[in-house]
């Protein structure tokens, strides 16, 4: 076999376990997903079967580094994949829940200049097994805590790797046991993917990384906007909300002097209010390859208050993991984001009010 264990199907496992009772496949499947066990710890299997499984499948994720922040409540793993590519996964613990933020690509091709992953460029898509195994690894590490939420907000654009991401979502729901309402897919605005997501059977959550609500500025901050401008994105979001009946989330990284003025808040309100969307405000986290800086805290609060005055439900996201480059926009899998900075455009500047 040349596949990773979490990319194996029940049929593949049956081939590896040929000659064994049929229930052995169910045992292995349950051990991998419901119990989140490495093969070596599946002690209900005979040693010879564990050895056979370990010999048949290559390791998918090899831990290269693990760092903690926030007094151990934020954990970031650097994983090496079988072909040398690298990704990062972040686990965040809260008093009553734990959330794992997974990567869906090694790198990212969306080209957002203020994001470390975008600065580092694109390597390849992840397989569904590589996506799922990040969650399983976080479940193991979190014990005795329970991982209750999965957000597809790590490295990469999930909807650019749609088929593998959706296959991972189905497995997390059906086999690991996550509620669809605790699975959130983030996108910078890949409209065909949003429309496909609206037609799926599982009502997962959708978060749109907007960052600007006029096309001129968004073209600079989020280059994919040139392909699917705001009017097209708004219609796709409306279709998603109408079809799924789920609340839309909008992510807005506040960049000092770029998208943090009252007029920006007014434009955002005109986009968000008709969709009854919830806005998550994220003061921009620093990255080595961008000169942009986050909006100061008092102006972040003012931006939030203005949105609320305009009838928009808005909250400020608590920064987690900034000390280990694990916060939003900081994941680069150990690659120096500055290496790609020579290719970036000058940072966008807002026009005067």
N, C-alpha and C positions, 0 to 999 in steps of 0.2 A: 504494500500500500504506500501511496505517496501523499495521502491526505492527512490533515490534522484530525484528532479524535472528535472534536466538536463540529467538524464538517461531515462526519460519517452519518449515513442514514441507517435506520434499523436493518435494511436489507444488506448494507455493507457489513454491519456488525454480525449479522447472521452468517455471512460468508466466512468471516474470521473465526467464528465460533462453530463452524460446521462440525457436525457429529455430536454436539452438545444438546441437551434438552432445550426446547424452545423458550422455556422460562428464563434461561440465562441471558438472552437478549434483553428481556424486560428488566432483569436485575441490573444489568449494566446501564441501560437507559435511565432507570430510576436513580442509580448512583451518580450518574453524570449530572442530571438536571435537578431532580427533586431534592437530592441530598448534597449536591455540589461537592462530590468527593473526588480526589485524584484516584487513579486506578489502584495505586499501592495501598490505599486505605479502604478499599472495598473488600473487607475481610469476610464477607459472606460468599465471596468467590474463592475457589481453590487457587493456591499460589500459581499453579501451572497455567490457569486461565488468565490471571493477572499478567503473568510474564508474556503470554501470547499477545495480549492486547497492547502491552507496552512496546513489543517488538514490531507490531503491525502498523502503528501510527507514529508519525513524527510529532515532536513538540510544536505547538503553534505559537505560544507565547513563552519567551524566556525572559525572566526578570533580569534587567540590566541595572536597575537602580530603584530604590524606594525611599521617598522623603516624606517627612511630616511637617505640618505647620499648625497653627492655632491650637497649641497644647495637645497635639495628637489627634485633633478632631478633623483635620484635613490630611488626606494621604494621596500622594501622587506616585504612580508607577511608570517607569520607562520600560517598555517591552521591546525586545528584538524579535523580529519575525523570522521565519525559516529562510527567507531569501536575503536577509540583512536589512530589510526595511525596519523602521522604528516608529512606534506610536506611544502615546501617553494616555493614561486613564486616571481619573480623579474620583476619590470617594470622600463624601462630606457627611459627618455625623452631627445630628441635632438631638435635642433631648428626647424626642418621641419618634424619630425616623432617621433613616440613613439613605442618602441618594448617591448613585454612581453615575458619573458623566463619562460616556464612552466615545471613542473615536470610530469613525466609519471609513476613513481613508487615511493612508499614510501621506501626510501633507494635504494641500488643498489647491485647487486650480481657480478659485473664485477671485483672487487677486485683490482682496480688501487690504489696503496699504497699512491700516492701523492694527492689523491682526498678525501675530507672530507666525501662525500657521500659514497664512497667505503669503507672508514674506519669504517663507522657506521654500515655497513651490510644491508641486505635486509629484508624488512617486507612484502610487497605485491605489486601486480600490482594495478594501478589505473583503475577505470572504464572510459569509454569514457566521461561520464557526468562529472566526477571529473576533467578530463583534460580540457574539454570545459569550465566548470564553472570558472576555474582560469582565462581564457581569458576574460570572461564576467565581472568578478569582476574587472579586470584591466581596462577594457573599462569604467566601471562606475566611477572608481576612477580618471581616466585621464581626464574626461570632464572638460573644453571644448576641450582639445586636442583630436586628433584622433589616436587611436592605429592602426598602419598601418602594423606592422610586428609581426609574432609569430615565436619564435624559440623554438624547442623542445630540450633544452640544460640544463634543470634544473636537479632535482634529477632523477636518474634512467637511464637505457638504453632503448631508445624508441623502438628499433627493437626487443628487448626481450619481449615486450608487444605489438606485432605488430597489432593484430586484433583490440584492443581497441584504440590504437593510430590512426590507419587508419580510424576507425569509427569517431573519434574526428576530424580528418583532413577533412573528407567529410562534417561533420556538420559545421565546421568553414567556409568552402568554400561555401557550398550550402545555409546555413541558416543564418550565421552571415554576410557573404559577403566578406570574404578575398579572394584576388587573390591567386591562387596556387603559383605564383611566389614570394609571400610575406610570404610563409610558408617554414621553413627550419627544416629538421630533421637531428639530429646529432647522430652519432654512433661511438663506438670504433672499429667497424669492424666486425659486425655480418653479415657474408656474405649471408646466406640465406635470411635475411631481405632486404639487398641491392638488391638482385636479384628479390625479390617480388616487391619491390618499383619500380624497372625499368619497370615492367609490368603493373603498375597501370595507370589509365586514367588521373589523375591530375599530371601535371609536377612540383611537389614540388622540392625544392632545397635539396641537400644532402651535409652534412659536415662530414668528417671523422676525428676523433681525432687520429692522427697517433703517434706523440711524439717520434718515433724512426723509422729509415728506414733500419735497419738491424735486422734480426730475433733474434739474441742473446740478444741485448739490449731490443728490444720490448717485448720479452718473459718476461723480468723482470718488465718492466714498465706497460705493458698492457697484463695481463695473458691470455686474450682471443686469443692472437696471437698464442698460442700453438695449438689451435684448427683450426684457419684459418690464417696461416702464410702469410707473405707479398706477395708472389707470387699469392696465391689464392685471397687475397684482391685486389691486383692490377688488376687482370682479372675481378673481379666483378665490380670494379670502371670503368674499360674500357667499360664493357657492359652497365653500367648505362649511361655513357656519350654518347655512340653511340646510345642508344635507346631513351633517353630523349632529347638529344640536349641541355642539361643544363650544365653550368659550375660547376665543382666540387670544393668544398672548402676543404682544409686540415687545421686542427687545430694542432698547435705544441706548447706545453707548454715548455718554455725554462727553464731547470733546471741547476743551476750552477754546472759545472764540470761533467755533465752527458751526455747531448745531445746538447751542445752548441758550439762544436768545428767546425772548417772549414771542417773537414772530415764528420761531421754529416750533415752540410749544403750540401756538395757534394752528399751524399747518398740521402738526401731529394730531391735534384734537379733531380737525376736520376729517382726517383719515380714520382715526380710531373710533370716534363716537358712533357713527352709523353702523359699525360692526359690533358695537358693545364690547370692544376689546379691552383687555387688561394690559396696562403698560408697565413693563419692568424697566426702571431706569438704572443704568450701570455706569458709574463714573469710569471713564476709560482707564484701563490698566496699562502701565508703561510696558513697552517692548523695545528691544535694542535697535530694531530697524526702522523706527518711526520717531520723528521729533514731536509728534502730537502728545499733548498732556491732557489729563482729565480735568473736568470742571471742578472748581473748589466746592467743598461740602455745602457752604451756605447758599451758593447759587444752584446746586443740585436740589436743595430743599425748595428754593424759590421756583424752580422749573416744575417740580412736582406740585406745588401749591397752585400754580397757574393752571396746570392741567386739570386739577380737581375743581377749580373755579369754573372751568369750561365743561364740566360734567363728565370727565374721564377718570376712571378708576386707575390710579397710578401709585406704585410703590417704589422704593429705592432698594435695590438688591444689596444685601450685605456682602461685602468683598470677603472672599475666603481664599486662602492659599497664595496670597500675593508674595509672601516671603520665600516661596519655593517655585515661583512662576507657574502656579497651578490655577490662577484665576482666569476669568473669561478673556479670551483673546491672547493668552500668554503661552499656550501649548505649542512647542516646536520640536518635541522629541529629541531634545539635546542638541539640535542643530543651531548654529549661530544665525539668528534672524538677520543680523546686520549684513551677512554675506549676500543677501538678496536685495539689500536696501539700495544698491547702486542702480537697480532696474526700476525703482519706484518713481512715481511722479511726485512733484512737489505737493505737500499736503493741501487739502482744500481749505479755502478761506471763505467765510461767510461774507456776503455783501452787506453794507451798512443798512441799518433799519431805515 
